[in-house]
């Protein structure tokens, strides 16, 4: 008998490559890597990577975020925000955990959750979570 291979339900990795410019809102359940430009809001349950050539202008809401490029706007990260040495951030950060490499530049405000036992649920809700803290 033939064996049927079932593919596990894994989230796909979406790529916005260098030279690609997107204007508008993006919503996804999977991971996203941005090496191009996004002007608009990005909302995903997965991890986002903004590569060295990546540029984002708008609100970004995700589970984990690694930034090597440029970001202007509001960042709402449920778990870990990792700012690499080449990153340039201008805006508001709301996160549970923050890692900043020497050389990274950040201009704006940062609010961190004091209680991350809820998996960042208050953070992911933004202002609603701020009222509960």
N, C-alpha and C positions, 0 to 999 in steps of 0.2 A: 504494500500500500504506500501511496505517496504521503509524505509528511508535509503538512501545510505550515509554512513559517508565518507566524503572526508578528506584525510590527507593533512594538510597544507604543503607547500613546505618549510620544515625546514632543515637546514643543519645537517648532522649527526656528532656525536662526534667520532673521530678516536682515538684509544688507542694503544700506543706502550708500552706494559707492562714490568714490571721488569723481567729481564732475557732474553729479546728479544733484539737482536742486528741487526740493519739494516745498510747496506752499499750501498749508492746510493742516488739519488735525489728523493724527495717526492714532489708531487704537489697535492693540494687539494683545494676545495672551502669551506670545513667545518672546525670546530674546531678540534684541535689535542691536546691530552695529552701524554706526553712522560715521562714514568717512567723507560724505558730501555735506550738503547744507539742508537744514530743515527750518522753515519759518512757520511756526504754529505750535500747537500743543501735542504732546506725546504722552499716552497713557498705556502702560503695559504691566502685566503681572510678573514679567520676567526681568532679566538683567539687561541693562543698556550699557553699551560701550561707545563713547565718543572718541574716535581715533584722532591722531595728531592733526589731520587735515579736516576733521569734522567741525561743523559750526551749527549751533542750535540757538534759535531765538524764540522764546515762548515759555510755556509751563511744561515741566517734565515730571511725571509721576510714575515711579517704578519700584521694584523690589530692591534691586542693587544697581549701583551706578559706578562706572569707572570713566574718568574724564582725562583725556590727554590733549584735547582740542579746546575750542572756545564755546562757552555757554553764557547766554544772556537771558535772564528771566528767573522764574521760581523753580526750585528743585525740591520735590517731595520724595524722599527715599525712605522706604519702609525699614530697611536693614542697614547696609553698609554703603557709604559714599567714599570712594577712593579718588583723590585728586593727585594725578601724576605730575611730575616736575614741569612738563610743558603745558599744563592746563592753565586756562585763563577764565575765571568765573566772575560775572558781574550780576548780582541779584540777591535773592533770598534763598537760604538753605533751611530745610526742615528734615532732620534725619535722626536715627537712633545712634548710629556709630559713624565716626568721621576719621579718615586717614589722609594726611596731607604730606606729600613728599617735599623736601627742600626745593625751592625754585617755583613751586606752584603759586599763582597769584589769585587772590580772592578779594573782591570788593563788594561789600554788602552786609547782610545780617545772617546769623546762624542761630537756629533754635534746635536744641537736642532734647530728646525724650529722657526723663529721669528714670522712667520705668519701662524697660523694653521687654518685660516678661509677657506682654500681650502680643508679641510678634510685630510691634509697630502699628497695630490697628488704629490707635488714636492718631498717629502721624499720617497714615494713609488717608485719613478723612480730612486732613487739613485743619480748617478753622474749628470744626466740631471737636476735634481732638484737643485743640488748644484750650477750649472752654472746660474740658474735663480734667485737664492737668492741674 
